[in-house]
Amino acid sequence: MSDDFDFGFTAVDEAPSQPSQPTQPVTAEIPEDFKDGIMQKLYDIESRLLGLDNSTMISEHRDLVSQDVAAKLKDVEDLILPLLLNLKKNPEKEYIHWPNRTAVIDNQIEKIKAVTRYYD
């Protein structure tokens, strides 16, 4: 077994006879030049991050949103066009017989809402 899973405890049959002494926190004085060096590195990183040109990120985000919108529009099209094409069939007939249409239409409405809405 690897030492990566050693959490520092062992199983024993009975409690230790003497309680272990609590350890005192170790305090050390951090040298001022070390603090200054760390702070300078943080300022350097911050200035590089703030100086970045965000146009690349914005462009990538715009592309992802456009792809998502295009996919959703295709999904909605796939849900609506079959209905319209079926209604268009047999234009010479004046009437359409559509029993139980409420359940069918409600089901299709729910499918469309599932694609177009982010909430609900």
C-alpha positions in Angstrom: 0.0 0.0 0.0 1.2 3.5 -0.8 2.2 6.0 1.9 -0.2 8.5 0.2 -3.0 7.0 2.4 -1.1 7.3 5.7 -3.2 9.8 7.8 -1.1 9.4 10.9 -3.4 7.2 13.0 -3.2 3.6 14.1 -5.8 1.2 15.5 -5.1 0.1 19.1 -6.9 -2.2 21.6 -7.0 0.3 24.4 -6.5 4.0 25.1 -3.0 5.2 25.7 -2.0 5.4 29.4 -0.9 9.1 29.2 -2.7 11.6 27.1 -0.5 13.1 24.5 0.7 16.7 25.0 -0.9 19.3 22.8 1.5 20.7 20.4 2.3 24.4 20.4 1.8 26.3 17.2 5.0 27.1 15.5 5.5 30.8 14.9 8.2 32.2 12.8 9.1 35.7 11.8 8.9 36.1 8.1 11.8 38.3 6.8 10.7 41.6 5.4 12.6 41.1 2.1 10.7 37.8 1.6 7.3 39.6 2.1 8.4 42.4 -0.3 9.4 39.8 -2.9 6.0 38.0 -2.6 4.1 41.2 -2.8 6.0 42.3 -5.9 5.3 39.0 -7.6 1.6 39.4 -6.8 1.6 43.0 -8.2 3.3 41.7 -11.3 0.8 39.0 -11.8 -2.1 41.4 -11.2 -0.8 43.9 -13.7 -0.3 41.2 -16.3 -3.9 39.9 -15.8 -5.4 43.4 -15.9 -3.4 44.2 -19.0 -4.7 41.2 -21.0 -6.7 41.9 -24.1 -10.1 40.5 -23.4 -11.2 40.6 -27.1 -10.0 37.0 -27.6 -12.1 35.8 -24.7 -15.1 37.8 -25.8 -14.8 36.5 -29.3 -14.6 32.9 -28.1 -17.6 33.5 -25.9 -19.5 35.0 -28.8 -18.7 32.0 -31.0 -19.8 29.5 -28.3 -23.1 31.4 -27.8 -23.7 31.5 -31.5 -23.1 27.7 -31.8 -25.5 27.1 -28.9 -28.2 29.3 -30.4 -27.7 27.6 -33.8 -28.1 24.2 -32.2 -31.2 25.2 -30.3 -32.8 26.7 -33.4 -32.1 23.5 -35.3 -33.7 21.5 -32.5 -36.8 23.8 -32.6 -36.9 23.5 -36.4 -36.9 19.7 -36.0 -39.8 19.9 -33.7 -42.0 22.3 -35.7 -41.3 21.4 -39.4 -42.7 17.9 -39.2 -46.0 19.3 -37.9 -46.2 21.9 -40.6 -45.2 19.4 -43.4 -47.9 17.0 -42.2 -50.5 19.8 -42.2 -49.4 20.7 -45.7 -50.0 17.2 -47.1 -53.1 16.7 -49.3 -53.9 20.3 -50.0 -56.8 19.3 -52.2 -58.7 18.2 -49.1 -60.5 21.0 -47.3 -60.7 19.4 -43.8 -58.2 17.9 -41.5 -59.3 15.1 -39.1 -57.2 15.3 -36.0 -58.6 13.4 -33.0 -56.8 13.7 -29.7 -54.9 16.7 -30.9 -54.8 18.4 -27.5 -52.5 15.7 -26.0 -50.3 15.6 -29.1 -50.0 19.4 -29.3 -49.3 19.7 -25.5 -46.6 17.1 -25.8 -45.0 19.1 -28.7 -45.3 22.3 -26.7 -43.4 20.8 -23.8 -40.6 19.5 -26.1 -40.2 23.0 -27.6 -40.2 24.7 -24.2 -37.5 22.2 -23.1 -35.3 23.4 -25.9 -36.0 27.2 -25.7 -36.2 27.8 -21.9 -33.4 27.8 -19.4 -35.8 27.8 -16.5 -39.0 26.1 -15.4 
